Amino acid sequence: MADLPKGQSIEEKQYLVRFKADTQSHLHVLDADICATRCPDKLCTIFCPAEVYKWEEVRMHVGYEGCHECGSCRIGCPYENIKWEYPKGGHGIIFRLA
């Protein structure tokens, strides 16, 4: 197995994975109003390593297609407002070695 060069950015490391996205999201914001009114810091936009969550003016956009399936959103949302499920069989992240 080849060693990764030291100091690679997360963006460079993401090129080492592939995604087979389903047509339906496995990530769901349960109540959009909670994001808008009770969560001023939008923490999911900070702790998600794949940057799946993006606040867009008045709503949370979820780009599930690039999810790393780490589950951090399942435990990191202080309002338990994100429902995380495994993608359907055969879909999701596919790790490959450099």
C-alpha positions as CSV (number, residue, x, y, z in Angstrom):
1,M,0.0,0.0,0.0
2,A,1.3,3.4,-1.0
3,D,1.9,6.0,1.7
4,L,0.0,9.3,1.4
5,P,2.2,12.4,1.1
6,K,2.4,14.3,4.3
7,G,0.5,17.6,4.5
8,Q,-2.2,16.7,2.0
9,S,-5.3,18.8,2.3
10,I,-8.7,17.3,2.9
11,E,-9.6,18.2,-0.7
12,E,-6.6,16.3,-2.0
13,K,-7.5,13.3,0.1
14,Q,-11.1,13.3,-1.1
15,Y,-9.8,12.5,-4.6
16,L,-8.9,9.1,-3.3
17,V,-12.5,8.1,-2.8
18,R,-15.4,7.5,-5.2
19,F,-19.1,7.9,-4.5
20,K,-22.0,6.0,-5.9
21,A,-24.9,8.3,-5.0
22,D,-28.4,7.1,-4.7
23,T,-31.2,9.2,-6.1
24,Q,-32.6,9.7,-2.6
25,S,-30.7,11.2,0.3
26,H,-29.8,9.2,3.4
27,L,-29.4,12.4,5.3
28,H,-32.4,14.4,6.5
29,V,-32.8,17.7,8.4
30,L,-35.8,16.9,10.5
31,D,-37.0,20.5,11.1
32,A,-35.6,23.3,9.0
33,D,-37.0,25.8,11.4
34,I,-34.6,24.7,14.1
35,C,-31.7,25.4,11.8
36,A,-33.1,28.8,11.0
37,T,-34.1,30.0,14.5
38,R,-32.3,28.0,17.2
39,C,-28.8,27.2,15.7
40,P,-27.0,30.5,15.1
41,D,-23.6,28.8,14.6
42,K,-24.8,26.1,12.1
43,L,-22.4,23.6,13.6
44,C,-23.0,20.9,11.0
45,T,-21.4,23.2,8.5
46,I,-18.3,23.2,10.6
47,F,-17.9,19.6,11.9
48,C,-18.8,17.7,8.7
49,P,-15.4,16.7,7.1
50,A,-17.0,16.3,3.7
51,E,-18.7,19.8,3.9
52,V,-22.0,18.2,3.1
53,Y,-24.0,20.8,5.0
54,K,-24.2,24.4,3.6
55,W,-26.3,27.2,4.9
56,E,-27.9,29.0,1.9
57,E,-29.5,32.3,3.0
58,V,-32.6,30.8,4.6
59,R,-32.2,27.0,4.5
60,M,-29.8,24.2,5.0
61,H,-28.7,22.5,1.8
62,V,-27.6,18.9,2.2
63,G,-25.2,17.6,-0.5
64,Y,-25.6,13.9,0.5
65,E,-23.8,12.7,-2.6
66,G,-20.3,13.4,-1.1
67,C,-21.1,12.0,2.4
68,H,-18.1,10.2,3.9
69,E,-20.6,8.2,6.1
70,C,-18.6,9.0,9.3
71,G,-21.8,9.7,11.3
72,S,-20.5,12.9,12.8
73,C,-23.8,14.7,11.9
74,R,-25.7,12.1,13.8
75,I,-24.0,12.9,17.0
76,G,-22.8,16.5,16.5
77,C,-26.1,18.3,16.0
78,P,-26.9,19.8,19.4
79,Y,-30.6,19.6,18.6
80,E,-30.6,16.1,17.2
81,N,-32.1,17.5,14.1
82,I,-30.3,15.4,11.6
83,K,-31.4,11.9,10.7
84,W,-28.5,9.8,9.4
85,E,-29.0,6.4,7.8
86,Y,-26.7,4.2,5.9
87,P,-27.2,4.5,2.1
88,K,-29.1,1.8,0.4
89,G,-27.0,-1.3,-0.5
90,G,-24.4,-0.6,-3.2
91,H,-24.5,3.1,-2.8
92,G,-22.4,5.6,-0.8
93,I,-18.7,6.0,-0.4
94,I,-16.2,3.7,-2.0
95,F,-12.7,3.9,-0.6
96,R,-9.7,3.2,-3.0
97,L,-6.1,3.1,-2.3
98,A,-3.6,5.4,-3.9
